[in-house]
Amino acid sequence: MKKVASLRYGVIFKKAFSQPDVFTAFVKAILGIDLEIDYVETEKSFNPLIGKVDLRFDLFAEDVKNRIIVDIQHARYEDHYDRFFHYHCAAILDLIDSSKSYRPDMRVFTIVVLTSGDRYRKDVLTIDCDPKDLDGNGVDEIAHKVIYLCPKYANDKTPEAYREWMDAIQDTLDEEVDETYYHHLAIQKIFTSIEKSSITPKERADMIEEYSRAELARKEALESWQEGKELGRLEGKLEGKQVGKLKATYDIAKNLLSKGLNVETIAETTGLTFAEIQNLS
């Protein structure tokens, strides 16, 4: 067994997958594409901005020869589907520099790794941008694609090419892996690069900071939920009192009507409107 840092942390995920040979091997397994790249950018951003948000891509690589862009995101957000689809669209928009053509000369792929699980409990979800007919058949017009991977839910039906990578990512989360279970050289290289003995003080500090931010967000979410629950209970109690009070007022109005009092007098006594009293009659 090998002691490793968890790929749950962004700093560790970037350290592992920013190695060009690891990045290309992962892309080959997930997309079936052979990338030719010399380096992988981390914290990639666009200048000028695309839209109103200053985006930061965790891992970004551009194969100029084969005209392919692939970005890999390490996700720990409630809105990761919308968030990273937005990132994906921004990467496409960055390629369009003229209204003379809206067809970018590069294909854009986004791979999102959901290391913290997901509410849908699916191993693989995709957004395929190619137009399709009513039978679901594509026309091979638009190649861009987003793939969401959730290693926690890998199963026997998960594509074999994906499985070893997803199992390896999930295996690191308890900070210990059985490296003999994995045969891919790039995966072995990941384990070596994130071995606990190789983690620098700066990386360790970044892990602690990330953990603290996550715990704070979790605590705030829990407190917000508890406050909302208590507020709902109080509102329900108040609403019940108001309903009871209104019913009592209606009963008084009905009683006064039965005694022959006119509407004006009843309205003045109960505070009800003429229409409300007429409806009671």
LINTA-V484682 format. One record per residue. N is the residue number from 0. RES is the residue in one small letter. D_CENTER is the distance of its C-alpha to the mean C-alpha in Angstrom with 1 decimal. Layout:
# LINTA-V484682
n=N res=RES d_center=D_CENTER
n=N res=RES d_center=D_CENTER
This chain:
# LINTA-V484682
n=0 res=m d_center=31.8
n=1 res=k d_center=30.1
n=2 res=k d_center=28.5
n=3 res=v d_center=25.4
n=4 res=a d_center=22.7
n=5 res=s d_center=19.3
n=6 res=l d_center=16.7
n=7 res=r d_center=14.2
n=8 res=y d_center=15.4
n=9 res=g d_center=14.4
n=10 res=v d_center=18.1
n=11 res=i d_center=19.1
n=12 res=f d_center=16.6
n=13 res=k d_center=17.9
n=14 res=k d_center=21.4
n=15 res=a d_center=21.2
n=16 res=f d_center=19.7
n=17 res=s d_center=21.4
n=18 res=q d_center=24.6
n=19 res=p d_center=25.5
n=20 res=d d_center=26.9
n=21 res=v d_center=23.9
n=22 res=f d_center=21.5
n=23 res=t d_center=23.8
n=24 res=a d_center=24.4
n=25 res=f d_center=20.7
n=26 res=v d_center=20.4
n=27 res=k d_center=23.7
n=28 res=a d_center=22.4
n=29 res=i d_center=19.2
n=30 res=l d_center=20.6
n=31 res=g d_center=24.3
n=32 res=i d_center=24.9
n=33 res=d d_center=27.4
n=34 res=l d_center=26.3
n=35 res=e d_center=29.0
n=36 res=i d_center=27.7
n=37 res=d d_center=29.4
n=38 res=y d_center=26.5
n=39 res=v d_center=22.8
n=40 res=e d_center=21.6
n=41 res=t d_center=19.2
n=42 res=e d_center=17.6
n=43 res=k d_center=18.7
n=44 res=s d_center=19.1
n=45 res=f d_center=21.1
n=46 res=n d_center=24.4
n=47 res=p d_center=25.0
n=48 res=l d_center=21.5
n=49 res=i d_center=19.9
n=50 res=g d_center=19.3
n=51 res=k d_center=19.0
n=52 res=v d_center=16.3
n=53 res=d d_center=17.3
n=54 res=l d_center=14.7
n=55 res=r d_center=14.6
n=56 res=f d_center=14.0
n=57 res=d d_center=14.0
n=58 res=l d_center=16.4
n=59 res=f d_center=18.2
n=60 res=a d_center=21.4
n=61 res=e d_center=23.8
n=62 res=d d_center=26.5
n=63 res=v d_center=29.1
n=64 res=k d_center=31.6
n=65 res=n d_center=29.6
n=66 res=r d_center=27.6
n=67 res=i d_center=24.1
n=68 res=i d_center=21.0
n=69 res=v d_center=18.3
n=70 res=d d_center=15.4
n=71 res=i d_center=13.4
n=72 res=q d_center=10.2
n=73 res=h d_center=9.7
n=74 res=a d_center=6.2
n=75 res=r d_center=6.5
n=76 res=y d_center=4.5
n=77 res=e d_center=4.9
n=78 res=d d_center=3.9
n=79 res=h d_center=1.5
n=80 res=y d_center=4.5
n=81 res=d d_center=6.7
n=82 res=r d_center=6.3
n=83 res=f d_center=7.2
n=84 res=f d_center=9.5
n=85 res=h d_center=11.1
n=86 res=y d_center=11.7
n=87 res=h d_center=13.1
n=88 res=c d_center=15.3
n=89 res=a d_center=16.5
n=90 res=a d_center=17.6
n=91 res=i d_center=19.6
n=92 res=l d_center=21.0
n=93 res=d d_center=22.3
n=94 res=l d_center=24.5
n=95 res=i d_center=26.3
n=96 res=d d_center=29.2
n=97 res=s d_center=31.5
n=98 res=s d_center=31.8
n=99 res=k d_center=34.3
n=100 res=s d_center=31.6
n=101 res=y d_center=28.0
n=102 res=r d_center=27.8
n=103 res=p d_center=26.3
n=104 res=d d_center=28.3
n=105 res=m d_center=25.4
n=106 res=r d_center=22.7
n=107 res=v d_center=19.1
n=108 res=f d_center=16.7
n=109 res=t d_center=13.2
n=110 res=i d_center=12.2
n=111 res=v d_center=8.8
n=112 res=v d_center=9.7
n=113 res=l d_center=7.7
n=114 res=t d_center=10.7
n=115 res=s d_center=10.0
n=116 res=g d_center=9.9
n=117 res=d d_center=8.1
n=118 res=r d_center=9.8
n=119 res=y d_center=11.2
n=120 res=r d_center=12.9
n=121 res=k d_center=13.2
n=122 res=d d_center=14.2
n=123 res=v d_center=13.6
n=124 res=l d_center=12.1
n=125 res=t d_center=13.3
n=126 res=i d_center=13.7
n=127 res=d d_center=17.4
n=128 res=c d_center=18.8
n=129 res=d d_center=22.4
n=130 res=p d_center=24.4
n=131 res=k d_center=25.6
n=132 res=d d_center=28.5
n=133 res=l d_center=28.6
n=134 res=d d_center=29.1
n=135 res=g d_center=25.8
n=136 res=n d_center=27.8
n=137 res=g d_center=26.5
n=138 res=v d_center=28.9
n=139 res=d d_center=27.7
n=140 res=e d_center=27.4
n=141 res=i d_center=23.9
n=142 res=a d_center=22.5
n=143 res=h d_center=19.1
n=144 res=k d_center=16.3
n=145 res=v d_center=12.6
n=146 res=i d_center=12.1
n=147 res=y d_center=9.3
n=148 res=l d_center=11.2
n=149 res=c d_center=11.1
n=150 res=p d_center=14.4
n=151 res=k d_center=14.9
n=152 res=y d_center=15.7
n=153 res=a d_center=17.9
n=154 res=n d_center=21.2
n=155 res=d d_center=24.5
n=156 res=k d_center=23.2
n=157 res=t d_center=20.6
n=158 res=p d_center=22.2
n=159 res=e d_center=24.6
n=160 res=a d_center=23.6
n=161 res=y d_center=20.1
n=162 res=r d_center=21.2
n=163 res=e d_center=23.0
n=164 res=w d_center=20.2
n=165 res=m d_center=17.6
n=166 res=d d_center=20.3
n=167 res=a d_center=21.1
n=168 res=i d_center=17.6
n=169 res=q d_center=17.5
n=170 res=d d_center=21.2
n=171 res=t d_center=20.7
n=172 res=l d_center=18.6
n=173 res=d d_center=21.9
n=174 res=e d_center=23.4
n=175 res=e d_center=26.0
n=176 res=v d_center=26.3
n=177 res=d d_center=29.2
n=178 res=e d_center=29.5
n=179 res=t d_center=32.3
n=180 res=y d_center=29.9
n=181 res=y d_center=28.3
n=182 res=h d_center=30.4
n=183 res=h d_center=28.4
n=184 res=l d_center=29.8
n=185 res=a d_center=26.6
n=186 res=i d_center=25.0
n=187 res=q d_center=28.1
n=188 res=k d_center=27.8
n=189 res=i d_center=24.3
n=190 res=f d_center=25.9
n=191 res=t d_center=28.7
n=192 res=s d_center=26.8
n=193 res=i d_center=24.7
n=194 res=e d_center=27.7
n=195 res=k d_center=28.1
n=196 res=s d_center=31.4
n=197 res=s d_center=30.0
n=198 res=i d_center=27.4
n=199 res=t d_center=28.8
n=200 res=p d_center=29.3
n=201 res=k d_center=27.0
n=202 res=e d_center=24.2
n=203 res=r d_center=25.0
n=204 res=a d_center=24.9
n=205 res=d d_center=21.5
n=206 res=m d_center=20.2
n=207 res=i d_center=21.9
n=208 res=e d_center=20.5
n=209 res=e d_center=16.9
n=210 res=y d_center=17.7
n=211 res=s d_center=19.5
n=212 res=r d_center=16.6
n=213 res=a d_center=14.3
n=214 res=e d_center=17.3
n=215 res=l d_center=18.1
n=216 res=a d_center=14.7
n=217 res=r d_center=15.1
n=218 res=k d_center=18.7
n=219 res=e d_center=18.1
n=220 res=a d_center=15.7
n=221 res=l d_center=18.5
n=222 res=e d_center=21.2
n=223 res=s d_center=19.6
n=224 res=w d_center=19.4
n=225 res=q d_center=23.0
n=226 res=e d_center=24.3
n=227 res=g d_center=23.0
n=228 res=k d_center=24.6
n=229 res=e d_center=27.8
n=230 res=l d_center=27.8
n=231 res=g d_center=27.5
n=232 res=r d_center=30.4
n=233 res=l d_center=32.5
n=234 res=e d_center=31.9
n=235 res=g d_center=32.8
n=236 res=k d_center=35.9
n=237 res=l d_center=36.9
n=238 res=e d_center=36.4
n=239 res=g d_center=38.6
n=240 res=k d_center=41.3
n=241 res=q d_center=41.2
n=242 res=v d_center=41.6
n=243 res=g d_center=44.5
n=244 res=k d_center=46.2
n=245 res=l d_center=46.0
n=246 res=k d_center=47.4
n=247 res=a d_center=50.3
n=248 res=t d_center=51.0
n=249 res=y d_center=51.1
n=250 res=d d_center=53.5
n=251 res=i d_center=55.8
n=252 res=a d_center=55.8
n=253 res=k d_center=56.8
n=254 res=n d_center=59.5
n=255 res=l d_center=60.9
n=256 res=l d_center=60.9
n=257 res=s d_center=62.9
n=258 res=k d_center=65.4
n=259 res=g d_center=65.9
n=260 res=l d_center=64.5
n=261 res=n d_center=63.5
n=262 res=v d_center=59.9
n=263 res=e d_center=60.4
n=264 res=t d_center=61.5
n=265 res=i d_center=58.6
n=266 res=a d_center=56.0
n=267 res=e d_center=57.6
n=268 res=t d_center=57.6
n=269 res=t d_center=54.1
n=270 res=g d_center=52.1
n=271 res=l d_center=51.0
n=272 res=t d_center=51.3
n=273 res=f d_center=54.1
n=274 res=a d_center=51.7
n=275 res=e d_center=50.3
n=276 res=i d_center=53.8
n=277 res=q d_center=55.0
n=278 res=n d_center=52.2
n=279 res=l d_center=53.4
n=280 res=s d_center=56.9
